[in-house]
């Protein structure tokens, strides 16, 4: 499964350390964190880390895995 998490603003300053399994991209004033999520426990662990950092997730969605293997976010 692949997920995207949208947060308003620059996102957590230490995103690479706190979310090593996710990539990050900026879209306007929002930050999109995206990547593979292994299972439901992993998903809830990611959400707990966002909450622990005080980061409000404004949008979360499961997205299809890219056919070509690219890791870019699916931004709408």
N, C-alpha and C positions, 0 to 999 in steps of 0.2 A: 504494500500500500504506500501511496505517496500523499503527503499532506502539505498544505500551505497554511501558514499562520500570518495574518496581517496585524501589525501593531501600529498605532499612531506615533509618529515621531521617529527618532533615529534608532529606536530599538535599544536593547540592553547594551551597555558599553562593553561588556565582557562576553558578548554573544558567542564568540569563537570558543571561549573557555567553558561557558555554561551549556552551550548547545553544539558540541563538536560534530554531531551527526547531521546538522542542518547547514545549509548555505543561506546567504543573506543577499538581498537586492533591495535597492531603494526605488520607490515609485512616488514621485512628488514628495509629500510630507510623511508618507508611510514607509515602513520597512516590511518586506516580505521575507519570512524565514520559511524554507522549504526543504523537503528531503524525505527519505524513506522512513516509514514507521513500521516496525516489525509486527506489533500486535497491540491489543487494547491496553495492556499494562504499560507499554512503552508510550502510547498516546497520553494516558493519564499522568505518567511521569513527566512528560514534556509540559503538560498543562500545570502541573504542580510547580515546576521550575519557573514558569512564567509568573505564577501567583507569588512564589517566594521572592521574586525580584520586584514585585509590585508593577509588573508590566501587564497592561490591559490588552488582551487579544480582541480586536474588533471584528475579525472574521477568521473562520477556520473552515477549511473544506478539504475533502479527499479529492484528489485529481488523478487522472489516468497516468500511468507510467509512460514516458515518451518511448515511441517505437524505435527511434534512432539512438537511444541511449543518452541523449543530452540531459543535462541536469538543470537547465534553465527553468525559472518559474513559469507557470501558466497564468499570466496576468490578464485579467479582463477589465 
